[in-house]
Amino acid sequence: MAELEIDVGELYENTDQAKLSDYEKYKKRCLDKVTGSSEVVLTGAGPIWLYLKLAHTLHGKVKSLYYSSPVTGRVEIFNHNPF
């Protein structure tokens, strides 16, 4: 399947900021989006803790994960693609 880009800020829509106590909701929204995807790019405004927890959650569920921002460009977080 093609690359999937997830805007982390959209996971906690309708609120001004993400809350650790609501992480399970964000996790479910993220996992619902990645079903069948092998390459995921996390982007958008969001707290560092949310990016880290999502990266941990996605490890073992997708082949490769990247972070992308206008400042850094694309940064590889992990890549388990054997090719």
mmCIF file of the N, C-alpha and C atoms, coordinates in Angstrom:
data_MODEL
# 
_entry.id   MODEL 
# 
loop_
_atom_site.group_PDB 
_atom_site.id 
_atom_site.type_symbol 
_atom_site.label_atom_id 
_atom_site.label_alt_id 
_atom_site.label_comp_id 
_atom_site.label_asym_id 
_atom_site.label_entity_id 
_atom_site.label_seq_id 
_atom_site.pdbx_PDB_ins_code 
_atom_site.Cartn_x 
_atom_site.Cartn_y 
_atom_site.Cartn_z 
_atom_site.occupancy 
_atom_site.B_iso_or_equiv 
_atom_site.pdbx_formal_charge 
_atom_site.auth_seq_id 
_atom_site.auth_comp_id 
_atom_site.auth_asym_id 
_atom_site.auth_atom_id 
_atom_site.pdbx_PDB_model_num 
ATOM 1   N N  . MET A 1 1  ? 0.837   -1.185 0.000  1.00 0.00 ? 1  MET A N  1 
ATOM 2   C CA . MET A 1 1  ? 0.000   0.000  0.000  1.00 0.00 ? 1  MET A CA 1 
ATOM 3   C C  . MET A 1 1  ? 0.882   1.249  0.000  1.00 0.00 ? 1  MET A C  1 
ATOM 4   N N  . ALA A 1 2  ? 0.348   2.323  -0.470 1.00 0.00 ? 2  ALA A N  1 
ATOM 5   C CA . ALA A 1 2  ? 1.076   3.595  -0.561 1.00 0.00 ? 2  ALA A CA 1 
ATOM 6   C C  . ALA A 1 2  ? 1.334   4.197  0.815  1.00 0.00 ? 2  ALA A C  1 
ATOM 7   N N  . GLU A 1 3  ? 2.202   5.183  0.800  1.00 0.00 ? 3  GLU A N  1 
ATOM 8   C CA . GLU A 1 3  ? 2.541   5.926  2.009  1.00 0.00 ? 3  GLU A CA 1 
ATOM 9   C C  . GLU A 1 3  ? 1.308   6.629  2.575  1.00 0.00 ? 3  GLU A C  1 
ATOM 10  N N  . LEU A 1 4  ? 1.202   6.628  3.884  1.00 0.00 ? 4  LEU A N  1 
ATOM 11  C CA . LEU A 1 4  ? 0.103   7.293  4.573  1.00 0.00 ? 4  LEU A CA 1 
ATOM 12  C C  . LEU A 1 4  ? 0.668   8.406  5.445  1.00 0.00 ? 4  LEU A C  1 
ATOM 13  N N  . GLU A 1 5  ? 0.140   9.612  5.311  1.00 0.00 ? 5  GLU A N  1 
ATOM 14  C CA . GLU A 1 5  ? 0.557   10.734 6.149  1.00 0.00 ? 5  GLU A CA 1 
ATOM 15  C C  . GLU A 1 5  ? -0.514  10.990 7.194  1.00 0.00 ? 5  GLU A C  1 
ATOM 16  N N  . ILE A 1 6  ? -0.098  11.073 8.449  1.00 0.00 ? 6  ILE A N  1 
ATOM 17  C CA . ILE A 1 6  ? -1.024  11.339 9.550  1.00 0.00 ? 6  ILE A CA 1 
ATOM 18  C C  . ILE A 1 6  ? -0.658  12.666 10.192 1.00 0.00 ? 6  ILE A C  1 
ATOM 19  N N  . ASP A 1 7  ? -1.601  13.580 10.214 1.00 0.00 ? 7  ASP A N  1 
ATOM 20  C CA . ASP A 1 7  ? -1.434  14.860 10.911 1.00 0.00 ? 7  ASP A CA 1 
ATOM 21  C C  . ASP A 1 7  ? -1.785  14.613 12.375 1.00 0.00 ? 7  ASP A C  1 
ATOM 22  N N  . VAL A 1 8  ? -0.789  14.624 13.225 1.00 0.00 ? 8  VAL A N  1 
ATOM 23  C CA . VAL A 1 8  ? -0.974  14.299 14.643 1.00 0.00 ? 8  VAL A CA 1 
ATOM 24  C C  . VAL A 1 8  ? -1.996  15.229 15.298 1.00 0.00 ? 8  VAL A C  1 
ATOM 25  N N  . GLY A 1 9  ? -2.025  16.493 14.896 1.00 0.00 ? 9  GLY A N  1 
ATOM 26  C CA . GLY A 1 9  ? -2.981  17.441 15.472 1.00 0.00 ? 9  GLY A CA 1 
ATOM 27  C C  . GLY A 1 9  ? -4.424  17.062 15.226 1.00 0.00 ? 9  GLY A C  1 
ATOM 28  N N  . GLU A 1 10 ? -4.682  16.339 14.145 1.00 0.00 ? 10 GLU A N  1 
ATOM 29  C CA . GLU A 1 10 ? -6.050  15.912 13.852 1.00 0.00 ? 10 GLU A CA 1 
ATOM 30  C C  . GLU A 1 10 ? -6.522  14.789 14.773 1.00 0.00 ? 10 GLU A C  1 
ATOM 31  N N  . LEU A 1 11 ? -5.600  14.110 15.435 1.00 0.00 ? 11 LEU A N  1 
ATOM 32  C CA . LEU A 1 11 ? -5.984  13.023 16.342 1.00 0.00 ? 11 LEU A CA 1 
ATOM 33  C C  . LEU A 1 11 ? -6.686  13.546 17.587 1.00 0.00 ? 11 LEU A C  1 
ATOM 34  N N  . TYR A 1 12 ? -6.387  14.773 17.955 1.00 0.00 ? 12 TYR A N  1 
ATOM 35  C CA . TYR A 1 12 ? -7.054  15.353 19.129 1.00 0.00 ? 12 TYR A CA 1 
ATOM 36  C C  . TYR A 1 12 ? -7.878  16.571 18.730 1.00 0.00 ? 12 TYR A C  1 
ATOM 37  N N  . GLU A 1 13 ? -8.555  16.438 17.602 1.00 0.00 ? 13 GLU A N  1 
ATOM 38  C CA . GLU A 1 13 ? -9.410  17.518 17.098 1.00 0.00 ? 13 GLU A CA 1 
ATOM 39  C C  . GLU A 1 13 ? -10.470 17.898 18.126 1.00 0.00 ? 13 GLU A C  1 
ATOM 40  N N  . ASN A 1 14 ? -10.957 19.100 18.001 1.00 0.00 ? 14 ASN A N  1 
ATOM 41  C CA . ASN A 1 14 ? -11.988 19.666 18.876 1.00 0.00 ? 14 ASN A CA 1 
ATOM 42  C C  . ASN A 1 14 ? -11.478 20.036 20.261 1.00 0.00 ? 14 ASN A C  1 
ATOM 43  N N  . THR A 1 15 ? -10.159 19.976 20.472 1.00 0.00 ? 15 THR A N  1 
ATOM 44  C CA . THR A 1 15 ? -9.572  20.446 21.727 1.00 0.00 ? 15 THR A CA 1 
ATOM 45  C C  . THR A 1 15 ? -8.335  21.262 21.390 1.00 0.00 ? 15 THR A C  1 
ATOM 46  N N  . ASP A 1 16 ? -7.949  22.136 22.293 1.00 0.00 ? 16 ASP A N  1 
ATOM 47  C CA . ASP A 1 16 ? -6.793  22.996 22.051 1.00 0.00 ? 16 ASP A CA 1 
ATOM 48  C C  . ASP A 1 16 ? -5.467  22.267 22.220 1.00 0.00 ? 16 ASP A C  1 
ATOM 49  N N  . GLN A 1 17 ? -5.469  21.235 23.054 1.00 0.00 ? 17 GLN A N  1 
ATOM 50  C CA . GLN A 1 17 ? -4.226  20.517 23.294 1.00 0.00 ? 17 GLN A CA 1 
ATOM 51  C C  . GLN A 1 17 ? -4.506  19.058 23.602 1.00 0.00 ? 17 GLN A C  1 
ATOM 52  N N  . ALA A 1 18 ? -3.512  18.231 23.327 1.00 0.00 ? 18 ALA A N  1 
ATOM 53  C CA . ALA A 1 18 ? -3.618  16.805 23.615 1.00 0.00 ? 18 ALA A CA 1 
ATOM 54  C C  . ALA A 1 18 ? -3.487  16.576 25.116 1.00 0.00 ? 18 ALA A C  1 
ATOM 55  N N  . LYS A 1 19 ? -4.182  15.562 25.585 1.00 0.00 ? 19 LYS A N  1 
ATOM 56  C CA . LYS A 1 19 ? -4.113  15.209 27.009 1.00 0.00 ? 19 LYS A CA 1 
ATOM 57  C C  . LYS A 1 19 ? -3.664  13.767 27.133 1.00 0.00 ? 19 LYS A C  1 
ATOM 58  N N  . LEU A 1 20 ? -2.694  13.539 27.989 1.00 0.00 ? 20 LEU A N  1 
ATOM 59  C CA . LEU A 1 20 ? -2.184  12.195 28.201 1.00 0.00 ? 20 LEU A CA 1 
ATOM 60  C C  . LEU A 1 20 ? -3.303  11.241 28.607 1.00 0.00 ? 20 LEU A C  1 
ATOM 61  N N  . SER A 1 21 ? -4.257  11.720 29.380 1.00 0.00 ? 21 SER A N  1 
ATOM 62  C CA . SER A 1 21 ? -5.361  10.867 29.828 1.00 0.00 ? 21 SER A CA 1 
ATOM 63  C C  . SER A 1 21 ? -6.244  10.401 28.666 1.00 0.00 ? 21 SER A C  1 
ATOM 64  N N  . ASP A 1 22 ? -6.164  11.074 27.510 1.00 0.00 ? 22 ASP A N  1 
ATOM 65  C CA . ASP A 1 22 ? -6.957  10.702 26.333 1.00 0.00 ? 22 ASP A CA 1 
ATOM 66  C C  . ASP A 1 22 ? -6.138  9.933  25.301 1.00 0.00 ? 22 ASP A C  1 
ATOM 67  N N  . TYR A 1 23 ? -4.947  9.490  25.672 1.00 0.00 ? 23 TYR A N  1 
ATOM 68  C CA . TYR A 1 23 ? -4.079  8.833  24.704 1.00 0.00 ? 23 TYR A CA 1 
ATOM 69  C C  . TYR A 1 23 ? -4.726  7.625  24.037 1.00 0.00 ? 23 TYR A C  1 
ATOM 70  N N  . GLU A 1 24 ? -5.468  6.838  24.758 1.00 0.00 ? 24 GLU A N  1 
ATOM 71  C CA . GLU A 1 24 ? -6.073  5.641  24.155 1.00 0.00 ? 24 GLU A CA 1 
ATOM 72  C C  . GLU A 1 24 ? -6.986  6.010  22.985 1.00 0.00 ? 24 GLU A C  1 
ATOM 73  N N  . LYS A 1 25 ? -7.670  7.152  23.069 1.00 0.00 ? 25 LYS A N  1 
ATOM 74  C CA . LYS A 1 25 ? -8.502  7.620  21.948 1.00 0.00 ? 25 LYS A CA 1 
ATOM 75  C C  . LYS A 1 25 ? -7.629  7.976  20.757 1.00 0.00 ? 25 LYS A C  1 
ATOM 76  N N  . TYR A 1 26 ? -6.528  8.677  21.000 1.00 0.00 ? 26 TYR A N  1 
ATOM 77  C CA . TYR A 1 26 ? -5.621  9.071  19.919 1.00 0.00 ? 26 TYR A CA 1 
ATOM 78  C C  . TYR A 1 26 ? -4.991  7.836  19.274 1.00 0.00 ? 26 TYR A C  1 
ATOM 79  N N  . LYS A 1 27 ? -4.616  6.893  20.114 1.00 0.00 ? 27 LYS A N  1 
ATOM 80  C CA . LYS A 1 27 ? -4.012  5.649  19.637 1.00 0.00 ? 27 LYS A CA 1 
ATOM 81  C C  . LYS A 1 27 ? -4.982  4.911  18.712 1.00 0.00 ? 27 LYS A C  1 
ATOM 82  N N  . LYS A 1 28 ? -6.235  4.795  19.115 1.00 0.00 ? 28 LYS A N  1 
ATOM 83  C CA . LYS A 1 28 ? -7.236  4.105  18.298 1.00 0.00 ? 28 LYS A CA 1 
ATOM 84  C C  . LYS A 1 28 ? -7.435  4.827  16.967 1.00 0.00 ? 28 LYS A C  1 
ATOM 85  N N  . ARG A 1 29 ? -7.535  6.144  17.002 1.00 0.00 ? 29 ARG A N  1 
ATOM 86  C CA . ARG A 1 29 ? -7.707  6.911  15.765 1.00 0.00 ? 29 ARG A CA 1 
ATOM 87  C C  . ARG A 1 29 ? -6.532  6.687  14.821 1.00 0.00 ? 29 ARG A C  1 
ATOM 88  N N  . CYS A 1 30 ? -5.332  6.658  15.372 1.00 0.00 ? 30 CYS A N  1 
ATOM 89  C CA . CYS A 1 30 ? -4.132  6.441  14.569 1.00 0.00 ? 30 CYS A CA 1 
ATOM 90  C C  . CYS A 1 30 ? -4.134  5.035  13.973 1.00 0.00 ? 30 CYS A C  1 
ATOM 91  N N  . LEU A 1 31 ? -4.387  4.034  14.801 1.00 0.00 ? 31 LEU A N  1 
ATOM 92  C CA . LEU A 1 31 ? -4.380  2.652  14.315 1.00 0.00 ? 31 LEU A CA 1 
ATOM 93  C C  . LEU A 1 31 ? -5.477  2.412  13.283 1.00 0.00 ? 31 LEU A C  1 
ATOM 94  N N  . ASP A 1 32 ? -6.625  3.057  13.446 1.00 0.00 ? 32 ASP A N  1 
ATOM 95  C CA . ASP A 1 32 ? -7.694  2.931  12.453 1.00 0.00 ? 32 ASP A CA 1 
ATOM 96  C C  . ASP A 1 32 ? -7.244  3.460  11.094 1.00 0.00 ? 32 ASP A C  1 
ATOM 97  N N  . LYS A 1 33 ? -6.425  4.495  11.104 1.00 0.00 ? 33 LYS A N  1 
ATOM 98  C CA . LYS A 1 33 ? -5.937  5.094  9.849  1.00 0.00 ? 33 LYS A CA 1 
ATOM 99  C C  . LYS A 1 33 ? -4.885  4.223  9.173  1.00 0.00 ? 33 LYS A C  1 
ATOM 100 N N  . VAL A 1 34 ? -4.044  3.544  9.934  1.00 0.00 ? 34 VAL A N  1 
ATOM 101 C CA . VAL A 1 34 ? -2.916  2.820  9.343  1.00 0.00 ? 34 VAL A CA 1 
ATOM 102 C C  . VAL A 1 34 ? -3.254  1.416  8.889  1.00 0.00 ? 34 VAL A C  1 
ATOM 103 N N  . THR A 1 35 ? -4.457  0.963  9.092  1.00 0.00 ? 35 THR A N  1 
ATOM 104 C CA . THR A 1 35 ? -4.830  -0.383 8.685  1.00 0.00 ? 35 THR A CA 1 
ATOM 105 C C  . THR A 1 35 ? -4.453  -0.623 7.228  1.00 0.00 ? 35 THR A C  1 
ATOM 106 N N  . GLY A 1 36 ? -3.602  -1.595 7.004  1.00 0.00 ? 36 GLY A N  1 
ATOM 107 C CA . GLY A 1 36 ? -3.175  -1.934 5.657  1.00 0.00 ? 36 GLY A CA 1 
ATOM 108 C C  . GLY A 1 36 ? -2.027  -1.106 5.125  1.00 0.00 ? 36 GLY A C  1 
ATOM 109 N N  . SER A 1 37 ? -1.570  -0.117 5.866  1.00 0.00 ? 37 SER A N  1 
ATOM 110 C CA . SER A 1 37 ? -0.449  0.717  5.416  1.00 0.00 ? 37 SER A CA 1 
ATOM 111 C C  . SER A 1 37 ? 0.862   0.105  5.879  1.00 0.00 ? 37 SER A C  1 
ATOM 112 N N  . SER A 1 38 ? 1.896   0.273  5.062  1.00 0.00 ? 38 SER A N  1 
ATOM 113 C CA . SER A 1 38 ? 3.202   -0.227 5.469  1.00 0.00 ? 38 SER A CA 1 
ATOM 114 C C  . SER A 1 38 ? 4.194   0.890  5.725  1.00 0.00 ? 38 SER A C  1 
ATOM 115 N N  . GLU A 1 39 ? 3.910   2.086  5.203  1.00 0.00 ? 39 GLU A N  1 
ATOM 116 C CA . GLU A 1 39 ? 4.803   3.225  5.390  1.00 0.00 ? 39 GLU A CA 1 
ATOM 117 C C  . GLU A 1 39 ? 3.981   4.419  5.880  1.00 0.00 ? 39 GLU A C  1 
ATOM 118 N N  . VAL A 1 40 ? 4.360   4.954  7.027  1.00 0.00 ? 40 VAL A N  1 
ATOM 119 C CA . VAL A 1 40 ? 3.598   6.038  7.656  1.00 0.00 ? 40 VAL A CA 1 
ATOM 120 C C  . VAL A 1 40 ? 4.509   7.225  7.919  1.00 0.00 ? 40 VAL A C  1 
ATOM 121 N N  . VAL A 1 41 ? 3.965   8.423  7.697  1.00 0.00 ? 41 VAL A N  1 
ATOM 122 C CA . VAL A 1 41 ? 4.660   9.666  7.993  1.00 0.00 ? 41 VAL A CA 1 
ATOM 123 C C  . VAL A 1 41 ? 3.826   10.435 9.008  1.00 0.00 ? 41 VAL A C  1 
ATOM 124 N N  . LEU A 1 42 ? 4.411   10.740 10.167 1.00 0.00 ? 42 LEU A N  1 
ATOM 125 C CA . LEU A 1 42 ? 3.740   11.565 11.165 1.00 0.00 ? 42 LEU A CA 1 
ATOM 126 C C  . LEU A 1 42 ? 4.155   13.011 10.945 1.00 0.00 ? 42 LEU A C  1 
ATOM 127 N N  . THR A 1 43 ? 3.194   13.914 10.968 1.00 0.00 ? 43 THR A N  1 
ATOM 128 C CA . THR A 1 43 ? 3.462   15.321 10.728 1.00 0.00 ? 43 THR A CA 1 
ATOM 129 C C  . THR A 1 43 ? 2.454   16.160 11.498 1.00 0.00 ? 43 THR A C  1 
ATOM 130 N N  . GLY A 1 44 ? 2.618   17.463 11.452 1.00 0.00 ? 44 GLY A N  1 
ATOM 131 C CA . GLY A 1 44 ? 1.655   18.360 12.076 1.00 0.00 ? 44 GLY A CA 1 
ATOM 132 C C  . GLY A 1 44 ? 2.023   18.750 13.489 1.00 0.00 ? 44 GLY A C  1 
ATOM 133 N N  . ALA A 1 45 ? 1.255   19.686 14.011 1.00 0.00 ? 45 ALA A N  1 
ATOM 134 C CA . ALA A 1 45 ? 1.488   20.185 15.366 1.00 0.00 ? 45 ALA A CA 1 
ATOM 135 C C  . ALA A 1 45 ? 1.045   19.148 16.389 1.00 0.00 ? 45 ALA A C  1 
ATOM 136 N N  . GLY A 1 46 ? 1.889   18.925 17.366 1.00 0.00 ? 46 GLY A N  1 
ATOM 137 C CA . GLY A 1 46 ? 1.551   17.982 18.429 1.00 0.00 ? 46 GLY A CA 1 
ATOM 138 C C  . GLY A 1 46 ? 2.668   17.922 19.448 1.00 0.00 ? 46 GLY A C  1 
ATOM 139 N N  . PRO A 1 47 ? 2.345   17.506 20.654 1.00 0.00 ? 47 PRO A N  1 
ATOM 140 C CA . PRO A 1 47 ? 3.372   17.415 21.699 1.00 0.00 ? 47 PRO A CA 1 
ATOM 141 C C  . PRO A 1 47 ? 4.332   16.253 21.437 1.00 0.00 ? 47 PRO A C  1 
ATOM 142 N N  . ILE A 1 48 ? 5.551   16.428 21.873 1.00 0.00 ? 48 ILE A N  1 
ATOM 143 C CA . ILE A 1 48 ? 6.578   15.404 21.685 1.00 0.00 ? 48 ILE A CA 1 
ATOM 144 C C  . ILE A 1 48 ? 6.152   14.070 22.282 1.00 0.00 ? 48 ILE A C  1 
ATOM 145 N N  . TRP A 1 49 ? 5.533   14.101 23.473 1.00 0.00 ? 49 TRP A N  1 
ATOM 146 C CA . TRP A 1 49 ? 5.140   12.839 24.097 1.00 0.00 ? 49 TRP A CA 1 
ATOM 147 C C  . TRP A 1 49 ? 4.176   12.058 23.205 1.00 0.00 ? 49 TRP A C  1 
ATOM 148 N N  . LEU A 1 50 ? 3.308   12.755 22.475 1.00 0.00 ? 50 LEU A N  1 
ATOM 149 C CA . LEU A 1 50 ? 2.347   12.072 21.614 1.00 0.00 ? 50 LEU A CA 1 
ATOM 150 C C  . LEU A 1 50 ? 3.071   11.435 20.423 1.00 0.00 ? 50 LEU A C  1 
ATOM 151 N N  . TYR A 1 51 ? 4.011   12.152 19.827 1.00 0.00 ? 51 TYR A N  1 
ATOM 152 C CA . TYR A 1 51 ? 4.799   11.582 18.739 1.00 0.00 ? 51 TYR A CA 1 
ATOM 153 C C  . TYR A 1 51 ? 5.545   10.324 19.214 1.00 0.00 ? 51 TYR A C  1 
ATOM 154 N N  . LEU A 1 52 ? 6.155   10.395 20.389 1.00 0.00 ? 52 LEU A N  1 
ATOM 155 C CA . LEU A 1 52 ? 6.921   9.260  20.905 1.00 0.00 ? 52 LEU A CA 1 
ATOM 156 C C  . LEU A 1 52 ? 6.031   8.056  21.191 1.00 0.00 ? 52 LEU A C  1 
ATOM 157 N N  . LYS A 1 53 ? 4.894   8.298  21.810 1.00 0.00 ? 53 LYS A N  1 
ATOM 158 C CA . LYS A 1 53 ? 3.979   7.190  22.113 1.00 0.00 ? 53 LYS A CA 1 
ATOM 159 C C  . LYS A 1 53 ? 3.415   6.577  20.834 1.00 0.00 ? 53 LYS A C  1 
ATOM 160 N N  . LEU A 1 54 ? 3.103   7.399  19.843 1.00 0.00 ? 54 LEU A N  1 
ATOM 161 C CA . LEU A 1 54 ? 2.596   6.867  18.577 1.00 0.00 ? 54 LEU A CA 1 
ATOM 162 C C  . LEU A 1 54 ? 3.670   6.053  17.862 1.00 0.00 ? 54 LEU A C  1 
ATOM 163 N N  . ALA A 1 55 ? 4.912   6.530  17.898 1.00 0.00 ? 55 ALA A N  1 
ATOM 164 C CA . ALA A 1 55 ? 6.011   5.777  17.278 1.00 0.00 ? 55 ALA A CA 1 
ATOM 165 C C  . ALA A 1 55 ? 6.148   4.414  17.947 1.00 0.00 ? 55 ALA A C  1 
ATOM 166 N N  . HIS A 1 56 ? 6.045   4.373  19.248 1.00 0.00 ? 56 HIS A N  1 
ATOM 167 C CA . HIS A 1 56 ? 6.131   3.109  19.977 1.00 0.00 ? 56 HIS A CA 1 
ATOM 168 C C  . HIS A 1 56 ? 4.962   2.200  19.611 1.00 0.00 ? 56 HIS A C  1 
ATOM 169 N N  . THR A 1 57 ? 3.778   2.771  19.507 1.00 0.00 ? 57 THR A N  1 
ATOM 170 C CA . THR A 1 57 ? 2.588   2.006  19.142 1.00 0.00 ? 57 THR A CA 1 
ATOM 171 C C  . THR A 1 57 ? 2.697   1.430  17.729 1.00 0.00 ? 57 THR A C  1 
ATOM 172 N N  . LEU A 1 58 ? 3.239   2.198  16.797 1.00 0.00 ? 58 LEU A N  1 
ATOM 173 C CA . LEU A 1 58 ? 3.312   1.773  15.400 1.00 0.00 ? 58 LEU A CA 1 
ATOM 174 C C  . LEU A 1 58 ? 4.447   0.795  15.119 1.00 0.00 ? 58 LEU A C  1 
ATOM 175 N N  . HIS A 1 59 ? 5.428   0.737  16.018 1.00 0.00 ? 59 HIS A N  1 
ATOM 176 C CA . HIS A 1 59 ? 6.537   -0.195 15.829 1.00 0.00 ? 59 HIS A CA 1 
ATOM 177 C C  . HIS A 1 59 ? 5.999   -1.622 15.842 1.00 0.00 ? 59 HIS A C  1 
ATOM 178 N N  . GLY A 1 60 ? 6.296   -2.358 14.794 1.00 0.00 ? 60 GLY A N  1 
ATOM 179 C CA . GLY A 1 60 ? 5.788   -3.725 14.681 1.00 0.00 ? 60 GLY A CA 1 
ATOM 180 C C  . GLY A 1 60 ? 4.460   -3.813 13.935 1.00 0.00 ? 60 GLY A C  1 
ATOM 181 N N  . LYS A 1 61 ? 3.838   -2.667 13.685 1.00 0.00 ? 61 LYS A N  1 
ATOM 182 C CA . LYS A 1 61 ? 2.571   -2.640 12.952 1.00 0.00 ? 61 LYS A CA 1 
ATOM 183 C C  . LYS A 1 61 ? 2.739   -2.117 11.531 1.00 0.00 ? 61 LYS A C  1 
ATOM 184 N N  . VAL A 1 62 ? 3.778   -1.323 11.301 1.00 0.00 ? 62 VAL A N  1 
ATOM 185 C CA . VAL A 1 62 ? 4.094   -0.818 9.961  1.00 0.00 ? 62 VAL A CA 1 
ATOM 186 C C  . VAL A 1 62 ? 5.576   -1.087 9.684  1.00 0.00 ? 62 VAL A C  1 
ATOM 187 N N  . LYS A 1 63 ? 5.942   -1.155 8.400  1.00 0.00 ? 63 LYS A N  1 
ATOM 188 C CA . LYS A 1 63 ? 7.338   -1.449 8.050  1.00 0.00 ? 63 LYS A CA 1 
ATOM 189 C C  . LYS A 1 63 ? 8.257   -0.269 8.271  1.00 0.00 ? 63 LYS A C  1 
ATOM 190 N N  . SER A 1 64 ? 7.745   0.944  8.000  1.00 0.00 ? 64 SER A N  1 
ATOM 191 C CA . SER A 1 64 ? 8.608   2.114  8.185  1.00 0.00 ? 64 SER A CA 1 
ATOM 192 C C  . SER A 1 64 ? 7.805   3.300  8.685  1.00 0.00 ? 64 SER A C  1 
ATOM 193 N N  . LEU A 1 65 ? 8.480   4.118  9.477  1.00 0.00 ? 65 LEU A N  1 
ATOM 194 C CA . LEU A 1 65 ? 7.856   5.295  10.072 1.00 0.00 ? 65 LEU A CA 1 
ATOM 195 C C  . LEU A 1 65 ? 8.797   6.477  9.891  1.00 0.00 ? 65 LEU A C  1 
ATOM 196 N N  . TYR A 1 66 ? 8.207   7.619  9.523  1.00 0.00 ? 66 TYR A N  1 
ATOM 197 C CA . TYR A 1 66 ? 8.964   8.847  9.315  1.00 0.00 ? 66 TYR A CA 1 
ATOM 198 C C  . TYR A 1 66 ? 8.277   9.993  10.038 1.00 0.00 ? 66 TYR A C  1 
ATOM 199 N N  . TYR A 1 67 ? 9.066   10.996 10.361 1.00 0.00 ? 67 TYR A N  1 
ATOM 200 C CA . TYR A 1 67 ? 8.570   12.264 10.888 1.00 0.00 ? 67 TYR A CA 1 
ATOM 201 C C  . TYR A 1 67 ? 8.869   13.305 9.824  1.00 0.00 ? 67 TYR A C  1 
ATOM 202 N N  . SER A 1 68 ? 7.957   14.245 9.619  1.00 0.00 ? 68 SER A N  1 
ATOM 203 C CA . SER A 1 68 ? 8.205   15.287 8.634  1.00 0.00 ? 68 SER A CA 1 
ATOM 204 C C  . SER A 1 68 ? 7.707   16.627 9.148  1.00 0.00 ? 68 SER A C  1 
ATOM 205 N N  . SER A 1 69 ? 8.547   17.653 8.975  1.00 0.00 ? 69 SER A N  1 
ATOM 206 C CA . SER A 1 69 ? 8.160   19.017 9.299  1.00 0.00 ? 69 SER A CA 1 
ATOM 207 C C  . SER A 1 69 ? 8.845   19.944 8.291  1.00 0.00 ? 69 SER A C  1 
ATOM 208 N N  . PRO A 1 70 ? 8.339   21.166 8.167  1.00 0.00 ? 70 PRO A N  1 
ATOM 209 C CA . PRO A 1 70 ? 8.982   22.111 7.248  1.00 0.00 ? 70 PRO A CA 1 
ATOM 210 C C  . PRO A 1 70 ? 10.432  22.411 7.628  1.00 0.00 ? 70 PRO A C  1 
ATOM 211 N N  . VAL A 1 71 ? 10.755  22.314 8.900  1.00 0.00 ? 71 VAL A N  1 
ATOM 212 C CA . VAL A 1 71 ? 12.107  22.628 9.369  1.00 0.00 ? 71 VAL A CA 1 
ATOM 213 C C  . VAL A 1 71 ? 13.067  21.472 9.106  1.00 0.00 ? 71 VAL A C  1 
ATOM 214 N N  . THR A 1 72 ? 12.649  20.258 9.439  1.00 0.00 ? 72 THR A N  1 
ATOM 215 C CA . THR A 1 72 ? 13.557  19.105 9.350  1.00 0.00 ? 72 THR A CA 1 
ATOM 216 C C  . THR A 1 72 ? 13.476  18.365 8.033  1.00 0.00 ? 72 THR A C  1 
ATOM 217 N N  . GLY A 1 73 ? 12.358  18.516 7.334  1.00 0.00 ? 73 GLY A N  1 
ATOM 218 C CA . GLY A 1 73 ? 12.121  17.647 6.188  1.00 0.00 ? 73 GLY A CA 1 
ATOM 219 C C  . GLY A 1 73 ? 11.741  16.276 6.718  1.00 0.00 ? 73 GLY A C  1 
ATOM 220 N N  . ARG A 1 74 ? 12.000  15.271 5.932  1.00 0.00 ? 74 ARG A N  1 
ATOM 221 C CA . ARG A 1 74 ? 11.627  13.898 6.306  1.00 0.00 ? 74 ARG A CA 1 
ATOM 222 C C  . ARG A 1 74 ? 12.758  13.241 7.099  1.00 0.00 ? 74 ARG A C  1 
ATOM 223 N N  . VAL A 1 75 ? 12.418  12.683 8.268  1.00 0.00 ? 75 VAL A N  1 
ATOM 224 C CA . VAL A 1 75 ? 13.389  12.018 9.134  1.00 0.00 ? 75 VAL A CA 1 
ATOM 225 C C  . VAL A 1 75 ? 12.916  10.590 9.374  1.00 0.00 ? 75 VAL A C  1 
ATOM 226 N N  . GLU A 1 76 ? 13.769  9.633  9.096  1.00 0.00 ? 76 GLU A N  1 
ATOM 227 C CA . GLU A 1 76 ? 13.413  8.230  9.310  1.00 0.00 ? 76 GLU A CA 1 
ATOM 228 C C  . GLU A 1 76 ? 13.458  7.903  10.805 1.00 0.00 ? 76 GLU A C  1 
ATOM 229 N N  . ILE A 1 77 ? 12.378  7.331  11.306 1.00 0.00 ? 77 ILE A N  1 
ATOM 230 C CA . ILE A 1 77 ? 12.315  6.897  12.705 1.00 0.00 ? 77 ILE A CA 1 
ATOM 231 C C  . ILE A 1 77 ? 12.713  5.422  12.795 1.00 0.00 ? 77 ILE A C  1 
ATOM 232 N N  . PHE A 1 78 ? 12.092  4.588  11.961 1.00 0.00 ? 78 PHE A N  1 
ATOM 233 C CA . PHE A 1 78 ? 12.522  3.210  11.817 1.00 0.00 ? 78 PHE A CA 1 
ATOM 234 C C  . PHE A 1 78 ? 12.147  2.721  10.432 1.00 0.00 ? 78 PHE A C  1 
ATOM 235 N N  . ASN A 1 79 ? 12.881  1.711  9.975  1.00 0.00 ? 79 ASN A N  1 
ATOM 236 C CA . ASN A 1 79 ? 12.617  1.129  8.669  1.00 0.00 ? 79 ASN A CA 1 
ATOM 237 C C  . ASN A 1 79 ? 12.967  -0.355 8.735  1.00 0.00 ? 79 ASN A C  1 
ATOM 238 N N  . HIS A 1 80 ? 11.944  -1.194 8.668  1.00 0.00 ? 80 HIS A N  1 
ATOM 239 C CA . HIS A 1 80 ? 12.139  -2.648 8.729  1.00 0.00 ? 80 HIS A CA 1 
ATOM 240 C C  . HIS A 1 80 ? 11.870  -3.281 7.372  1.00 0.00 ? 80 HIS A C  1 
ATOM 241 N N  . ASN A 1 81 ? 11.981  -2.486 6.324  1.00 0.00 ? 81 ASN A N  1 
ATOM 242 C CA . ASN A 1 81 ? 11.809  -3.005 4.984  1.00 0.00 ? 81 ASN A CA 1 
ATOM 243 C C  . ASN A 1 81 ? 13.088  -3.768 4.603  1.00 0.00 ? 81 ASN A C  1 
ATOM 244 N N  . PRO A 1 82 ? 12.985  -5.036 4.259  1.00 0.00 ? 82 PRO A N  1 
ATOM 245 C CA . PRO A 1 82 ? 14.202  -5.811 3.972  1.00 0.00 ? 82 PRO A CA 1 
ATOM 246 C C  . PRO A 1 82 ? 14.842  -5.485 2.626  1.00 0.00 ? 82 PRO A C  1 
ATOM 247 N N  . PHE A 1 83 ? 14.266  -4.596 1.843  1.00 0.00 ? 83 PHE A N  1 
ATOM 248 C CA . PHE A 1 83 ? 14.813  -4.317 0.501  1.00 0.00 ? 83 PHE A CA 1 
ATOM 249 C C  . PHE A 1 83 ? 15.518  -3.000 0.463  1.00 0.00 ? 83 PHE A C  1 
# 
